[in-house]
Each structure stands twice: as C-alpha cells, then as structure tokens.
C-alpha cells in the first residue's frame, strides 16, 4: 500500500472516532456548534503552525527566491490540471453534466495542447477552472453541516471534507503514480512546498490582521466551503437575520 494511502486511511480512522465522539460533547454558543472539537483543533493548529514556521515557510521562501515565476506558474498549473480530473467526476456526481463536459474538455485541452498541464490554454479559450470535490458532493447528497476538524499537516477541514479527501484519492496523482515510494514522497514534498509558496502573501496578511488566527482560519474556511457548496449563492442562515 502506498504511503499516502496509509495517511488517508489514518485520517479517515481518526475522523470516524471524532465524529462518533461529537454526540457526547456539550453544545452552547454558535461557535461550539461549529467547532465542538475546539480544544483538539487548537492543539493541532498550533502543531501545524509550529511545523510551518520551522520548516515549510523558510523552505518555501527559498524556493521562491531561486525559482523563476514562470516555472512556479507551470508547476502550479501541472498539479491543478491533475486535480481537474476529480473536478470532472464530481461535476457529474453533483448533477452538473454541462459543467462536467466543460471541465472534461478543459482537462483534455490542457493535458494535450497545454503540455501535460504546464500551460493553461483552456482558461483563455473560455473554459475556466471550477472547484468541485467529493466533500462538496457529500454536501449535495445531504451532508450539509459538518464538524470543523483540523488535520495533521493538511490543516483546516471538516469531518465531511476529510471523507471527501479519501473519496478523491483514487483520481489523484499519487494513487496512479507508478514509481517508487521514495519518488512519491519527493513529489508530494515538492507539491507541498510549491503550494505553500503560493500562500506566502496570504499568511503574511493573516499574521498581521488576525487577533486570533485560529478563529480567523476556521471561520474563513467554513464560510468558503459553504459558498463553494452552493456555487456562490448560499441560502441565508439564522445568523444573517440578527
């Protein structure tokens, strides 16, 4: 079994245990309803933040310093193109056949004309990228609200979206990469550094603007996911009337 598969199974195991334990947790404010695992989540957030400050952020800054912008853009396009395959499948699982055909055409165009996705030729051709995943599919199928959950290394998520990560894995790069475990780990590390480099500006804003970065990230994540699930048109919540 591949190392990443081991990790996703472990994530799914912990998510199942945490979801089962939610029923016994006290409910109170709106924050506790969204984040009943806050004590655990804050501890995991601090762990991830410490690792990021000690390793990922310095390495990402060095990567940016020595890598031309066009190379980093090409790498980002390559990994995004691979992710578009899962977007294509989830389009149809969510009952969006027209968008699915567009995203399928986008994947084919960028994989061929765009040289395996290093060039994004589909967007200028009128096929913009959509963001659909199995976590959103589960929400469309009825699992709308879900407990907030901070994952080791991966960060902000929910119990539902953690199951979504596992559901998307068979369509991802690492499940279909025919090479050694060491090479998979190296590619995963490279993708992680490239992704972190793309978020350097956002993390700087977070550090200077947020009084409580944990709450800021949690609320922003949950709002963004709700917006994505409803394709930018979420229904009003009780809080909206206050």
C-alpha positions in Angstrom: 0.0 0.0 0.0 1.2 3.5 -0.9 2.4 5.8 1.9 -0.3 8.4 1.0 -2.9 5.7 1.1 -1.8 4.8 4.6 -2.1 8.5 5.6 -5.6 8.9 4.2 -6.8 5.7 5.9 -5.4 7.1 9.2 -7.1 10.4 8.6 -10.4 8.6 7.9 -10.0 6.5 11.1 -9.5 9.5 13.3 -12.3 11.4 11.6 -14.7 8.4 12.3 -13.7 8.4 16.0 -14.0 12.1 16.4 -17.4 12.1 14.6 -18.6 9.4 16.9 -17.5 11.3 20.0 -19.3 14.5 18.9 -22.6 13.3 20.2 -21.4 13.5 23.8 -19.8 16.9 23.6 -21.7 19.8 25.1 -23.4 22.4 22.9 -23.6 26.0 23.7 -22.7 29.1 21.6 -22.8 29.1 17.8 -19.0 28.7 17.8 -19.3 25.5 19.9 -21.9 24.2 17.5 -19.5 24.6 14.6 -16.4 23.6 16.5 -17.2 21.2 19.3 -13.6 19.8 19.0 -12.0 23.2 19.6 -9.6 22.0 22.2 -8.2 19.3 20.0 -8.3 21.6 16.9 -6.4 24.4 18.6 -3.7 21.9 19.7 -3.4 20.5 16.1 -3.5 24.1 14.7 -0.5 25.0 16.9 1.4 21.9 15.9 0.8 22.6 12.2 1.7 26.3 12.7 5.0 25.4 14.6 5.9 23.0 11.8 5.1 25.6 9.2 7.2 28.3 10.8 10.1 26.0 11.4 10.2 24.2 8.1 7.7 24.9 5.4 7.7 28.7 5.4 11.5 29.0 5.3 11.8 26.4 2.6 9.0 28.0 0.6 10.7 31.4 0.8 14.0 29.8 -0.5 12.1 28.1 -3.3 10.5 31.4 -4.4 13.9 33.1 -4.3 15.6 30.7 -6.6 12.7 29.7 -8.9 11.5 32.0 -11.7 7.9 33.0 -11.6 7.0 31.2 -14.9 8.4 27.9 -13.6 6.4 28.1 -10.4 3.3 29.0 -12.5 3.9 26.0 -14.7 4.3 23.7 -11.7 1.1 25.0 -10.2 -0.8 24.6 -13.5 0.5 21.0 -13.7 -0.8 19.9 -10.3 -4.0 21.9 -10.8 -4.6 20.1 -14.1 -4.4 16.7 -12.5 -6.9 17.8 -9.8 -9.3 18.8 -12.7 -9.9 15.1 -13.3 -11.6 14.8 -9.9 -13.4 18.0 -10.6 -14.8 16.4 -13.8 -16.1 13.3 -12.0 -17.6 15.3 -9.1 -19.4 17.5 -11.6 -21.4 14.5 -12.7 -21.9 13.2 -9.2 -23.4 16.5 -8.3 -25.7 16.6 -11.3 -23.9 19.2 -13.3 -23.4 17.5 -16.7 -22.9 20.7 -18.7 -20.1 21.9 -16.3 -18.7 18.3 -16.3 -18.4 18.4 -20.1 -16.7 21.8 -19.9 -14.3 20.6 -17.2 -13.6 17.4 -19.1 -12.7 19.4 -22.2 -10.5 21.7 -20.0 -8.6 18.6 -18.8 -8.1 17.2 -22.3 -7.1 20.6 -23.7 -4.5 21.4 -21.0 -3.2 17.8 -21.0 -2.5 17.8 -24.8 -2.1 21.3 -26.1 -1.0 22.6 -22.7 1.8 20.1 -22.5 0.6 17.9 -19.6 -1.0 21.0 -18.0 2.1 23.1 -17.6 0.4 25.7 -19.8 -3.2 26.7 -19.0 -4.5 27.1 -22.5 -8.1 26.2 -21.5 -8.9 29.4 -19.5 -8.1 31.8 -22.3 -10.2 29.5 -24.6 -13.3 30.1 -22.4 -13.0 27.1 -20.1 -12.4 28.5 -16.7 -11.5 26.2 -13.8 -14.2 25.1 -11.4 -13.6 23.7 -7.9 -15.6 20.6 -7.1 -14.5 17.8 -4.8 -16.1 14.8 -3.1 -16.6 16.8 0.1 -18.9 19.1 -1.8 -20.5 16.1 -3.4 -21.3 14.7 0.0 -22.8 18.0 0.9 -25.0 18.0 -2.2 -26.1 14.5 -1.3 -27.3 15.8 2.1 -24.4 16.1 4.5 -24.6 19.8 4.6 -23.3 20.8 8.0 -20.3 19.1 9.5 -18.0 19.4 12.5 -14.9 21.5 11.9 -11.7 19.5 12.1 -8.0 20.4 11.8 -6.0 17.7 10.2 -2.3 17.0 10.8 -0.3 18.7 8.0 -3.3 19.3 5.8 -4.9 21.9 8.2 -8.5 23.2 8.1 -11.2 20.7 7.2 -14.4 19.2 8.4 -15.3 15.6 9.2 -17.2 15.5 5.9 -14.4 17.1 3.9 -12.0 14.6 5.4 -14.1 11.7 4.0 -14.1 13.8 0.8 -10.3 13.7 0.6 -10.3 10.0 0.8 -13.0 9.8 -1.8 -11.0 11.9 -4.3 -7.7 9.9 -3.7 -8.3 7.3 -6.4 -8.5 10.0 -9.0 -5.4 11.9 -7.8 -1.8 11.8 -8.9 -0.3 9.6 -6.2 -2.8 6.7 -6.5 -1.9 6.5 -10.2 1.9 7.2 -10.0 3.8 4.1 -11.0 7.1 4.8 -9.3 8.9 4.1 -6.0 7.6 5.2 -2.6 10.6 7.5 -2.3 9.8 9.2 -5.5 6.2 9.6 -4.5 7.3 11.2 -1.2 9.7 13.6 -3.1 6.9 14.7 -5.5 4.5 15.2 -2.6 7.1 17.3 -0.7 7.7 19.3 -3.9 4.0 19.9 -4.4 3.6 20.9 -0.7 6.4 23.5 -0.9 5.0 24.9 -4.2 1.5 25.2 -2.7 2.9 26.9 0.4 4.9 29.3 -1.7 1.7 30.4 -3.4 0.2 31.2 0.0 3.1 33.3 1.4 1.3 36.6 0.9 -1.9 35.3 2.4 -0.1 34.0 5.5 1.6 37.4 6.0 -1.8 39.1 6.0 -3.2 36.6 8.4 -0.3 37.1 10.9 -0.7 40.9 10.8 -4.5 41.2 10.7 -6.0 38.5 12.8 -6.2 38.8 16.6 -6.9 35.1 16.9 -5.5 33.4 13.8 -7.2 30.1 14.7 -10.7 31.5 14.8 -10.0 33.6 11.6 -8.9 30.5 9.7 -11.8 28.4 11.0 -14.5 31.0 10.1 -13.0 31.7 6.7 -12.7 28.0 5.9 -16.3 27.3 6.9 -17.7 30.3 5.0 -15.7 29.5 1.9 -16.8 25.9 1.9 -20.4 26.9 2.3 -20.1 29.3 -0.6 -18.5 26.6 -2.8 -21.2 24.0 -1.9 -23.9 26.4 -3.1 -21.9 27.7 -6.1 -21.6 31.2 -4.7 -25.3 31.5 -3.7 -25.7 30.0 -0.2 -29.1 30.3 1.4 -29.4 32.7 4.4 -28.6 31.4 7.8 -30.3 32.4 11.2 -27.2 34.5 11.9 -27.9 36.6 8.8 -31.2 37.9 10.3 -29.5 39.2 13.5 
